[in-house]
Amino acid sequence: PYEEVFHEIYSPDIHCDVVVVPPTEDREFYYLVTMGMGAHKMHVPEEMVRYGTERAELAIAVPKDWNIKSAEEKDYWPMRWLKTLARYPGDYDTWLGYGHTVSAGDPFDDSTQMNGFILSGAKGRYGDADRIVAELPNGEVVNFYQIIPVYEEEMAFKLEKDADALFAVFAEEGFPLVVNPNRKKLI
């Protein structure tokens, strides 16, 4: 359940709002979830179409004390990157799915050295390939993925090995999926 939506005032292409799912007693963080990315099919490889991977929405978890209404970059970058990544498939005629990484190039802002993301299933466990989907009236599905901020070295490790190897390192360390700009590098 959610009560708040950050509505996009100007949409250069797709209209992408962000739903704010508030913390609960059992979950001490916000989920910020895109709403609009899944309205458009991504350009997935032909062999992936049968798996229903053409539509997606993205989520990111931020701590309950995160200033989600701030326009300062140290607070706003998770929201900005949700919207940027929601547009990524259309901008580059590609797709995003489980295990994909995307580099931001430079660190997100001065509060962190992280500069990329890896996509995981949105069930609250690293490397969760199980899908959370919403079924559309026409029977198509929209997949939900969690974007997890990573360091350049962690992205390089994933590219050298694979996503599951990186998720195994994350799980071994046992740190939460919630954004922590100061978390230690694991690779």
N, C-alpha and C positions, 0 to 999 in steps of 0.2 A: 504493500500500500504506500501511496505517496500523496502529498498534499500540495507540493510546490513544483513548478516547472519554470525554468529560465527560458523564456520565449525569445527566439531569435528575431530581432527587429528587421534586420536586412539579411537576405539570403542571396549570395552571389550565384548560387546554383541550386543545390538541394536545400530544403528547409530543414534545419537540424536544431531542435530544441534539446534541452537537457533536463531530465527528470531528477529530482532530488528525493532519494529514499532515505528518510531520517534514521538515526541510530535507534536501537531498541534495547531492552534489558539484556537480551542475548547477543546483540551485535553492537559493539561500541564504536561504530564508524558509519559515515555516510556512504551510500552508493550513489554516484553520479552516473546516469545512464542516458545515452543518446536516444532520441526519438525522431526518426526521419530518415536515417541511413538505410533502414530496411525497406523503405518504400521503393527503392531502386535496385534492380538486379546488378550484381557485380559481374565482371567478365571472368568467370572461373574457367579453368581448363575443361574441355568437353568431358573428360573421364570423371570429373567431380560433380557434374550436373546431377547425376542420378542420386547423389547423397544429399541433395537439398542444401547446398552451400552457397547459393546465389544471393541470399539476403542475410544481412547481419546488423546487429546493434552492438554497441560497445559500452562497457562500464569500467569505472575506476573507483577504488575504495580509498577514502581519505579519513583521517582521524576525526573524532567527534568535536575536537576543539579547533579544527581547521576553519578558517574564516572564508566560507564558501561564497560570501557575498562581496568580498573585496575585489577591487579591480587592480590591486598591486600584483605585479608579476609573481612574487613569491607565493601568493595565494591562488592566483588565477591560472597558472600553467596547467594544472590537471584539466580544467574546463576547456582551455584553449586547445590542448592536445586531443581531447575527445573529439572536438569539432573538426580539427585538422585531419585526424585519422578517419573520421566519418566521410570526409571528402576525398581521401586518398585514392580509393578505387576508381572514382569517376575522373579525378584529375590525371591519373596515370593508366587508365584503361586496364586495371588489374583487379585483384581481389585480396581480401584479408581473411585469415582463418586460423585455426588452432596451430600454435607453434611459430607463426610468422613473427619476424622481428622487423622493426622500422627504426632507423636512426634519425635522430633530430639534428645530427651534425654537432652543434654546440650544446653545452649543458642547458637545461631548461631555464635556469635563472641562477643568480648568485648564491642561492641557498643550497645548491647541490652540484655535484659533478656528474650525475646521471644524465644520459643523453640519448636514450632510446627506450623502446618498449618491446615486450614479447606478449603475445596473445595466448591466454589460457582459457579453459572452460570457465564459465561463470558460476561455479558451485562452491567457491571458497577453499579450494585445495590446489596447490601448485601442480601443474601438469595434468589437470583434470580434463581429459578428452571427452568425457561424457557431455552430451549436449543439453543445454537448456534452450528450448525453442518455444516460440509462440506460433500457433497455427492461424493462418489467414483464412478468411471465408472461402477462398478459392482452393483451399487445401495446401497451398505452398506454406513453407515454414520460414521464420526469421530466427536465426541463430544468435545467441548472446555470448559474447566473449569478454573476459576481463583483461584490460591492458595493465601490464605490470612494468613500472619503470625499472630500467636496468642500466648498468655501466657499460662503457665501450668494451671492456675486457670480457664481460659476461656475454655480450652479443657475439664477440669473436669466438668464444668458447662454443656457443650454440652453433655457429656456422661451421666450426671445425668438427664438432661431434654431431649433436642434434638437439632438438628442443627437449626431449625427454631426459637427456643427460644433464642439461642445465636445471630442469625442474627437480631432478633427483638431488642435485647440490642444494637447491633452495630448501627442499623438504628436510634434508639432513641437518641443515642449520636451524630449522624450526622457527624461523621468524615469520611474522604474519604477512598477509597479502596487502595490508594497509600501507599506503604511501608513507615513507619515512625518508625525507630528503637527506638525512645524515646516516643512513644505514651503512654498515661496512661493506666493502666489496667482497664478493665470495670467490672470485677467481683472480 
